[in-house]
Structure formats: structure tokens, C-alpha cells
Amino acid sequence: RRRVLEASQQLTEIINNETSAESSEPSGEAQPAEEEEEEEEESSRHCLWVDKFTPRRYMELLSDDYTNRCLLKWLKLWDTVVFGKEKAVKKAKPSAEARHPFSQPKEQQNKWKTKVQLTEEILEAELDQHKRPKYKVALLCGPPGLGKTTLAHVIARHAGYNAVEMNASDDRSPEVFKTRIEAATQMKSVLGANEKPNCLIIDEIDGAPAASINVLLNIIHRKDAEGEAAGGAGRRRRREGGLLLRPIICICNDQ
């Protein structure tokens, strides 16, 4: 394998040298384009199958459909605060009492709700005063190779975000962890005129130390300074940073 890689590198250097020599001549304009296509084919031939055939669109996902829909629905709840879109109002369903006159008491109905019904209720809950969802962070958990990271990236792109990934077990220092979270969730990209808002994906959150988890919780639970009597509270908030206005998806193996 090493010999094959060395031979391919030598060939690449030869092709590059020929391309640069021909590009200086006016007659050889069509040739470099063909060689670039060949190089792209060559690179795709050498890339790993998991990269070559990774899902890039929502319909290509092979993970659990219910999980996919729940994560997408949760991410769309951020549309009001991130994109300025109004939340879609669902038509009121006929009440259970109207359909079942001899139905059980309300306490008993709530007791036996399915996982699907409970999740739907959570996702359809009212937005807070800043038009953010009730739950600010989604946690994807499961064994390695299940497609959690792929799901997070595909859903983020599908919902119109720029996916920013960071690994919690790499950034052991709480200060670095805090800086990276704030940079991803508060600062805007300056690349391109049509930049997309960020969606932060924190991988291996189960490998982060307790101090870093506390930093994340403090960022999530920050409150607006409105209504606070003391003038120092506003200064403290500015020092701590603003409200969390971007979604965060965390990924772990061990829940």
C-alpha cells in the first residue's frame, strides 16, 4: 500500500508539472481541465467508502425515521429567533372527550401516553419570551457507527444552517470550551455574502469534564437582563456574554 501511495504521489507531481507547463502556453487550455477531472476521479477512488457514500441529503439517511423527524422538528422550532419566521400554527385536533364520551379521567390519560405522544407534546410546547424553544440542546446517544454525527450534519444543512463541529473530549480546559461555544453560537461568519447561521454540534460530550458541562449549562441558562433592578447586572451580563440564540446538538455514546 505504501509503494502504491508513493507511486501515485510521483504521478501527481508529474501531472502537476505538465499542467503548469501547458497552462503557460495559450494553445493548451482544454488539456488542464481534463487532467483536473482525472485528478478528482483519482482522489474519489482513493477516499474511504464511508466518506464516498455518506448521506448528504435528508432522504438518504438510513437512521431511525422517528429520530430524524424529531430532530428536524426541534431544529425548525429555532426558525422564529434565527430566521425571523413565524411559527406555523397547527389546526386544533378534536378533543378526546368529544370523540370518547366514556373516556378515562385526564390523570389516567396522561399516565399512559406513548413515547411518540410525549415527544410531540414537548416539540409543540410554547416558545419562551425570546421566541426560543423550551429545550435549547438536543442530545443524540447510541453506540459508535450508528450515524449520529452524520444525522446531525445532514439535518443542520437541511434546516438551512452551517454545521460547526467541535469535539468535547479534545478541549479539556473549560475556558477553551467556553470560547469555542461562544464563537460558534454568537459570532457571525465573515466568509461569503450569503453566510448561513451556525448550528453547533458537540461530539463526544460524555468525554468532557464536569467543569466544561457546567460552562455549557451556564450558557444555556443565561437570562436577559430585562427587569433586573441593579445596573451592575447588565454589566455582568455583558461580561458573561449574551443569550444563546443558536441551536446546539450534543452527541454521546454513553447517555
Secondary structure, DSSP 8 states (H G I E B T S, - for coil): -HHHHHHHHHHHHHHHHHHHHHHTSTT-SHHHHHHHHHHHHHHHHHS-HHHHT---SGGG--S-HHHHHHHHHHHHTTHHHHH------------HHHH-TT---HHHHHHT--HHHHHHHHHTS---TTS--S--EEEEE-STTSSHHHHHHHHHHHTT-EEEEEETTT--SHHHHHHHHHHHHHS---SSTT---EEEEEE-GGGS-HHHHHHHHHHHT----TT---HHHHHHHHHH-----S-EEEEES--
